Amino acid sequence: MAKRISIINGAVCLAVGITSVTPAFAGGLERGGYNIDQLFDASPFTFQSGVTYVAPQRKLKNAKDGPGGNTFVGGTTTADDTENFAIPYVGFKGSYGDVDCLVDYSQPFGAHLNPGANWAGAQSNIETKLRTDNYGLTCSYKFDAGPGQFRIIGGGFYQEIEGFKTRNVLYVPPGAPINGNGRLDLADEAFGWRAGIAYEIPEYALRTSLVYNSRVKYDLTGTLDLTQLPTIPGNPYAGRRFNVFGSAEAPDSIELKVQSGIAPDWLAFGSVKWTNWSLIQSIRFCEENGAFGCPATGVTSLDLLYRDGWTVSGGIGHKFNDKLSGAVSVTWDRGTSTGIGASTDTWTLGAGVQYAVTDNIEWRLGAAVGLLTSGSSGQVMRGGVTYGTDATYDFGNDVVAAINTSVKVKF
């Protein structure tokens, strides 16, 4: 029994969440993802707030402004593609009997690419920025089952999305080509839900959970500004700013997490997550109440051509004393790009420490460094449609780094 008590007072007190910086490196449009680990905290009430700061260093090279290198726009052949960003989190968890509930705010998805207007791929992108704000309520009911407790998990979330994309728009009528910058703005809000199960044996620090997060369907609305292009005979869109609409879905996901005490004051943990990024292929936008209808590929479109994402992570945690715990983890994430874009495989090493300031306050500090693998972006064909004709470029192995800090108050 002494060994069991040591595990209770040791590894079970280690917060695996100190290595939660790694999801920020995942493929697709992943930022903080969905994380409900706070729901399992043994304290009756907890408040947690934190932020993760991420510094990706993706650099583009050998850029051409078309598959044949037709230099209509010109510019440098290199660009710094990514911008640094911060991911906030706030959560409050409360318990009543066998029911636990978590109210949280997070930013699960987003992007900020900013290669600028002076590179040869400006027809593909000058700046793209996307942000989601997620407000969730998740509850669980637990009951005795064998040596541990079984949980049934359910909840919902309200999600807001907004973003824009600016790129150089090229039009080639008879004679000299005409170009100017265009900007697409979009926004919407929608609801999603989650469901899952978990099983815990607290005396062994054992917990396994399986959680499904639903798709979120967006009916996007916004504007397309082409006023930098002169009015062109035969082109009903140039020289105008008008309302547009489109539809897209944020992906559903399934995540399996496992943790267990493996020795007094030692904990092993791991996870596998599938994310349905292949939902997002080409998102076309049409003019609202347009008199000219909508072309097959839209007035404009966001072409991503993603494939499904897989994220696999594992690590070990250790309690050094009653105040200090630490953990390390390794994560592999399968890239989602299939010929367009720079979302390739990522390998990440994460580490963190947790310090008990008092019996009721915990402070966490985590850091991670990752390798963004190399690849290229260019012309591809899907469903009989050719994409990637506006720019081609390569990229090498790049580095991404992040730091995370958070405070948890238990009462």
N, C-alpha and C positions, 0 to 999 in steps of 0.2 A: 504493500500500500504506500510505502514511503516514496517509491519511484513515481507512482501516479500523482501524489501530492506535489512533488517537485516539478512535474510537467505542468500541473495546473498553475503553479506560481511562477513558472518560467516561460516556456514557449507559447502557451496560450495567451500570455500578456503581450506578445510581440505583434505589432500591427503590420501586416503584410503590405498595407497601403503605402508604406514609405517608399516603395519602388514603383508607385503608380505613375511616375513620369513617363514610362515607356510607351503607353498607348498614344501619346502625342506624335510618335514617329510612324504610326501605322499608315497603310495605303489608303487610296481613295481620298475622301475629304475628311478623314478621321482627325479629331482634335482630342478632346477629353474622353470621348466615347460615353457609354452608360456604365456607371459604377454605383452599386448599392451596398457595398461592403459595410458601410456604417450601420445598416439595419441589423447586423449580427452582433453589435457591441453588447457586452453583458451588463453594462450599467443601465439603470432605469431610464436615465435621460442623458443625452449627449448633444453638444453643439460643436460643430467642426467648420473651420474656415481655412482656405488655403489658396495658393496660386502656383502655377507652373509656368516658368518662362523658358521658351524654346528658341534656339538659334540654329536654324538649318543653313547650310552653306552650299546649296546646289548652284553650280556654275555651268552655263551653256557655252558651247563652242562650235566652230565650223558651221555657223548659221547661214542659210540662204533663204531668200524670201519667196521661194517657190521650188518645186521639185526639179526644175530645170535651171535654177539659179538666175531667173529673170530679174535683174536688179532694177525694178521700177522705183522702189523706195530707197534702197541702199542702206548704209549704216554699218556698224561694226559687226564682226562675225562672232563676238563673245558677249555674254551678259551675265550678271548676277540675278538669278531667277527668284530667289526666295527672300521673304522678309521675316524678321524675328516677330514673335507673338507671345501673348500671355493668356493662360487659361485659368479663370477663377472657379472656385467651388465653394458653396455654402450649404450646410445640411443640419437639420435638427431631427433627432430621433427620440421618440418617447415610447414607453411601455405601459400597458395596463393588463395585468394578469398574464395570459399567454399570447397576447396580441402586441406586436411591435409595429410602429409606423415611422416612416422616414419622409420628411419633406425636404426637397433639395433643389438647388439651382445649379446648372452646369452649362457648358457650351460643348455639346457632343461633336458637332461637325463644323468645318470652316476651312478657309484657304486664304492665302495672300501671296500672290505671285506678282512681281513688279520688275520685269526686265527693262522697262523704260521704252521710250520712243526712238532711241537712237541706235537700235540694233537691227540687223537685217530681217529678223523675224517679227517685226512690228505688225505685220498683217495678221499674224497669229495671236499676239497678245502684247499690249503695252502694260496694262495692270488689270488684275482680277482679284477681287476681294469678296469673300463670302463669310457670313457669320450666322450662327444659330444660338438662340437663347432657349433653354429648356427648363421647365418648371414641373417637378415630378412629385407624386404622392404614391408611395409603395408601402404595403402592409404585409405582415405575415402572421399566421396562426400556427403555434407549435403545440405538439402533444407527445407524450411518452411513446416510444416504440423501441422495444428491445432494450439494449443498454444505453441508448441515447434518446434524442428527440428528433422528430420529423417536423418539417415546416412546409406549409403551403403558402406560396408567395403570389401576390397580385397587385396591380396598380395601374396608374395611367399617368400621362404627361402631356403638357401643352407646350408646343414648340413654335417659335417664331424664326423666320428666315428672312434675311435681306442681303443684298449684294449688288455688285456692278462689274462690268467688264468694259475696258476701253481697248480698242485696237485700230490700226490703220485700215481704212476701207479703200480698196482699189477698184476702179471701174475703167474698163478699157473699151471705149467707143471707137469708131473709125477715127483715126488720127492719134493725137497724143493721149496717153493715159491720164486719168484724173484720180486724185486720191485726197483723202482727208480723214481725220480721226473721228470715229463714231463711238458712242457710249450706250450700253444697255444697262438699265437699272431694273431690279426686280425685288419682290417681297411677297410674303404670304404668312399665314399661320394655320396650324392644324393640330390634331390630337393623335396620340398613339397610346399603346397599352403594353403591359408586360405581364408575364406569368412564369412561375417557376416552382421548383421544389428544392429542399435542402435537408441534409441529415447531419446531426452533430453529436459527438460524444465529448463533452467538455473536458472530462478528466484526462483524455488523451490528446487534447487540442486538435481533435479531428473534425473536419467539416468538409462536406462536398456539396456543391450547389450546381444546379442547371437552370439557367434563366433565358427566356426568349423575349426579345424586344421586337415589337411589331414594326411594319412599314409605316411611314408617315407620308400621306399623299398631299402634295401641294398643287393648288391651282394658282400658278404664279401670274402676277400682273405687274406691269411697270411701264417704262417708256424706252423708246429707241431714239436717240438724238443723232441725226445725220446732217445737222445744219452746217457743219464744216465742209460738206460737199456742195458744190454749186448745183443749182437746178439743171438737170440733164434731160433733154427731150427723150421720151420713151422710157424713162425711169421714174416710176411714181413715188419713189421713196427718198431720193437724193434731195438735200436742201430742206428737209422737214424734221420736226420732232413730233412723234405721235405715240399713242398708247399701244401696247402689245400685251399678248397673253400667251401662256404656255403651261405645260403640266410636267411634273416630275415627282419622283418618290424617293424619300430618304430610305436607306436600306433596312430590312429586318436583320436580326442577328441572333445567334445562339451561342452561349458561352458556358463552358464547363470549368469550374474551379475546384481544386482539391488542396487541402492542407492537412498536415498531421504532425504531431510530436513524434520525433524519432529517437530521442534520448532526453534525459533531464536538461531542460533549458535550450533544447535544439528543436527547430521546426523546419520541415520541408514543405514547399508549396509549388503549385503549377497550374496552368490554365491552357485551354484550347478554345479559340473563338472563330466562328465562321460568320462572315458579313457578306450580305447579298449585294455587293457593289455592281454586279452585272445588270442590275435594274437600270443603271444609268448608262445610256449609250449616246444618242444624239438628242438633245432637248431643243426642239424647234419653237420659234416664237412667230406669231402671226399678228398682223395689224388688227386692232379692235375695230369692228365695224368697217373694215376696209372694203372699198369699192372694187378692188382688183383681185379679191380672193387671197389665197395664201399659196405660195409655191410649195412644191413637194418637200423641199428642204427648209421651208420657212423663210421669212424675211431675213432672219438671222438665226443662228443656232449655237448652242454650246456642245461641242463634240468632244466627248470623253472616252467612249468605247471601253468602259471598264470591264474587268473580269472579277469574279468573286475573290474576296480576301480571306486569308487564313493567318491567324496569329497564334504562335505557340510560345509559352513562357514557362520558366522553371527557376527555382532558387532555394536558398537556405537562409534561415534566420537564427540568431543566437541571442540569449539574454545574458549579458555580462555581469550585471548585478541588479539590485532592486531599482536602480534609476535608469540604467542605460541598456538599450537593445540595438541590434543592427541586423541588416539583411543585404544579400546580394542576389541579383537575378540576371538571367540571359534570355533574350527574346528574339525570335525570328518572325518577321512579317513578310508574307508573300506580296510582291508588288501587284498593283491592279491595272497598270497601263498595258495596252496590247498594240503598241505601234504609234500611238499619239500620247504625248505627255511624258513626264519624268518620274512617275510613281513606280519605282522598281523595288526589288527585295531590300529589306533593311535588317541589319543585325545590330542589337543593342545590348550593352552592359550597363546595368543599373545598380546603385548602392544607396543605402540610407541608414540613418540612425534615428532612434526615438529616445527622448529624454523626459523622465517624469519630474517636472518642476515641483509639483506637490502631489498629494494623493488624488487631486481632482483635475490637474492640468497636465497635459502632455504636449510636448513640442517635437515636431518632426522636421528633418532636413534630408532631402534626397537629391541625387544627381545621376545623370546618365550620359553616356556618349555612344553614338551609333555610326554605322557605316551605311551610307546610301550607295547602292551598287550602280554600276555604269550602264549605259544604253544609248538609244537614239530615238528620235521622233521624226516621222515623215509620212509619206503617202501610203495609205492602206485602203483596202476595199472591204466593205461590209454590206451584205444584202444588195449587191449590185450598185452601191453608191460609193464613190471615191471620196475619201476624207484626207486631210493633211496636205492639201495642195497649196496652202498659203505659206508654209515655212517648213524647212527641215533643219535639224540640228542634232548634235551629239552631246554627251555629257559623260564625265569620268566618275570614278569612285570619290564620293564627297563625304564630309563629316557633318554630323548634327549633334548638338549638345543641349542639355536642359538642366535646370535646377528647380526644385520644388520645396516649398516650405508650408507648414500648416500647424494649426493649434487646435487641440481638442479639449473641451471642458466637459467633465463628467459630474453629474450630481443626481 
